[in-house]
Amino acid sequence: MPTPRTRPDYTADERTQLLGWLDMHRSIIHWKCEGLSAEDAHRPVLPSSPLMTAAGLVSHMRWVEHCWFEVMLMDRPSDTNPQFGDVEDADMQVDGVPLGRLLEEYDRQCAVSNEILASLSLDDTGRNTQFKAGAASVRWVMLHMIEETARHAGHLDAIRELVDGERGYY
């Protein structure tokens, strides 16, 4: 079950604020998918971006979490992550995969990311030496993930309105 859509306390410490904002935007991803039919979850609404579907974005977010927290910070293998393969946007190609399954996978990946975050300080840096981004600090990764998740929550907001008229910020 996703974290409630609440902002972190105004005076919380840095780590609590960063994780609070990230968790809030993760919850918005989940919320924007509530009540979508299987057909609408996979319906593209932008002619020039046929992979930009609610289901495709949820899958993408799952793999972005994996990339930054497991691969870049912890130097775990990337071979299961379609973002590291030869097919462009393979992480968004999820026709026929139920949205509920994609959301469960996203939730599990976010839990793994949070376990990793709990084991590191904000000043720690990534262990991956194969990619330049592997040298990023935990703080940088958290800020990037807030930006990435919020950006795609906005995409989901627009997709949802175009699909069935549902609107709302958080």
Secondary structure, 3 states (H helix, E strand, C coil): CCCCCCCCCCCCCHHHHHHHHHHHHHHHHHHHHCCCCHHHHCCCCCCCCCCCCHHHHHHHHHHHHHHHHHHHHCCCCCCCCHHHCCCCCHHHCCCCCCHHHHHHHHHHHHHHHHHHHHCCCCCCECCCCCCHHHHCEHHHHHHHHHHHHHHHHHHHHHHHHHHHCCCCCC
